[in-house]
Amino acid sequence: MDIPAMFSKAYREIFQNMSEGIIMVDERGTIAVANPVAEQFFGYEQNELNGVGIEKLLPERFRNGHTTMRFGFHANPRPRRMGVGRDLLGLRKDGSEFPIEISLSHFNMGDTVMVMAFISDISQRKIFEQALKHSEEQLIVYAAELENKVQVRTEALNQSVIKLETEVKERKKAEEEAKKSLEKERELNELKTKFVSIASHEFRTPLSTVLSSVSLIQQYKDRSDFDKIDKHVNRIKSSVNHLTSILNDFLSLGKLEEGREDVQNETIRLREFLEEIIEEVNASLKEGQKMKMDFASEVSEVISDPRILRNIMFNLISNASKYSEPHKTITVRCESKNSFIHFHVQDEGIGISMEDQKHLFERFYRASNAGNVQGTGLGLNIVKRYVELLRGTISFHSERGKGSIFTISIPS
């Protein structure tokens, strides 16, 4: 089976853009494909790992045990981290070993269960841990020497106490910083686990749709059934657009987490700006849905970042369509008030319960009534952070079953 040939363009882009190594392994433990980062980690050339047994990437002393654990995972596959409570080591092509972290997930490709391993090289973190341990040992030795000096030099008692207190404060500060670093790492690991779970779920359905539609298109082509061919081509386009949207969410979140989003302000002609966004969104509206724009006469221009503002408005309008039934109206209003430009996006959709409203802007959170509507739970979190980059605010009013109004306010 030519596994790489089955990847969609969007899925291959994920391989190219991920900062972690990704390796896909079949039930026999054979590597089907590895992304460039994984090949770099283990010192192999492009596609050199394809068809290689996964145990080849482990030191010889661990291979038998890993085979047993691999069989156990296939017997009960579920997203999880490998090696909890112990260190994991990878084996490079040149024979050198290096510390790694691995998270596992799985998905079905036909009759085959494929395992997806997300791999991180943690060499730098191990160096930091060793350095921190060494510093703590030095502090302990120094404290013992200081106590001995206090006993033999009474005259220097006060100065020694002051110095010791200073050292203790610095040590506590270092411990607090280390604790914050570990908390941040724990949070990132939790996000990684959630990403694996969401990716395995959200990617599976559109990829299955693409594969089935491609197979059916070939059959309809032989019978010259062009109407059905067009139908499945549109299904493929919709699936690819959904995958691209998921990828964009994760890339945006990554840039925001790393502080790589820069604001580039320029003058925006608001009416033309909103009309372009609405025209683009119109192509993806549900059957019978209509867009309505209410533009106050006193509003003409704003100085802001057009790329960030477009992402905000596109996300909110797309959500309004996604969570509304066919034949409903979505209204976009723009007005100027108190030195701010206010954008209102109103829908007649399913609304948001009071319980869900408390968590609406949290990462990966989805409302309880979202049902089968596709999504990652990242959109509103990203919108809120984008609005804050523009020095603005976001608010909303919603009732379950009665629709929602989201309001973005940015300085004029």
C-alpha positions, 0 to 999 in steps of 0.5 A: 500500500502506497501510504504517502500517496494517500495524504492530502495536500493539507495533511502534507502541509502539516508535516512540513510546518510542525516543529515536532517530529511525526512518524506513522507506523503500521500494525507490523511496526514498519514506518510508513512515513516520517516528516522532515523534522523526524528525519533530522532528529534521527539523522536520516535523509529524506524518505530513508526511514520509509519501510524501516522497522520502528525498533531501529530508532531505539537503542538495542537494549530497549528493543525487545521491551518496546515490541511488547509495548507496541503490541499492547498499544495496538490491543488497546489504542488510545491517545497517550504519552509514552514512558511516563515516569522514565526517560526515553532515548532515541538512536540516531543513524550514526549510533549516538543516543539522545533524550526524547518525549513521545505522544501517541495517537492512532487512526484507521486507514482502510483495514489498517490501524496506523499509529501516529507518534509525535516526537520532541528532542528534549536534549536542551531541557535535560541539560538545563535540569542537570545544570539546575541540580548542580547549582542546588548541590553547590548551594548546599555545600556553600551553606555548610561552609557558612555555618562552620564560619559562623561558629568560629567567627562570632564577630562576623555573625550579623554579616553572615546572617544577612548574606545567608538570607540573601542567598536563601531569597535568591534560591527561592526565586530560582525555585519559583522560576523553575516551578513556573517553567515546569508549569508552563511545560505541563501546560504545553504537554496538555495542549499537545495531548489535546491537539493529538486528540482533536487532530485524530478526530477532526482530520479523520472525517474529511480525509475519509470523505476525500478518499471515498469521493476519489474512488466514486469519481473514478466510477462515475467517470467511467459512466460519464455521470458528470453531475455526481462527479461535480458533487464529489468534487465539491465534497473534496473541496469542502473537506480540504477547506476544513482541513486548511481551516484547522491548520490555520487555527493551529498555526495562528495559535502557535504564532500567538504563543511564541509572540511572533504576531506583529501588528502592521497598521495602515489606513483601512477603508472600512466599507470596501474592507467589509464588502470584500470579506462578506463576498468571500464568506458568501461562497461558503454560506448554507442554503438560503442564508443571507448576509446583511450589512448595516454601515453607519454614515459617519464611519469611513476609515480606521488605522489598524492591521488589515490582516489581523482585523480580517481574520477576526471578522472572517472568523466571527462571520463564519461562526455565525453561518456555521451555527445557524440553520439554512435560510437565516440572516447574518447581520454585520453592523459597523458604527463609531462611538466614543473614539472606537469603531464597533463591529457587531456580528449578529446571527439567528442561530443556536445561541450559547447557554449561560454555563457555556458562556463562562468558558467561551474564550478558553482554548479547545472549548466547545459549547455543549450544543455544538453537536456535530458542527465541525470545529477545534474550539480554538477560533474564539480564543484566537479572535480574543487574542487578536483583538487584544493585539489591536488594543481592543475589546470583545463582548457578546450577548447570547441566549440559547436558541435565540442567536448571538451578537458578538461585538468587537471594539477597536480604537478609531 
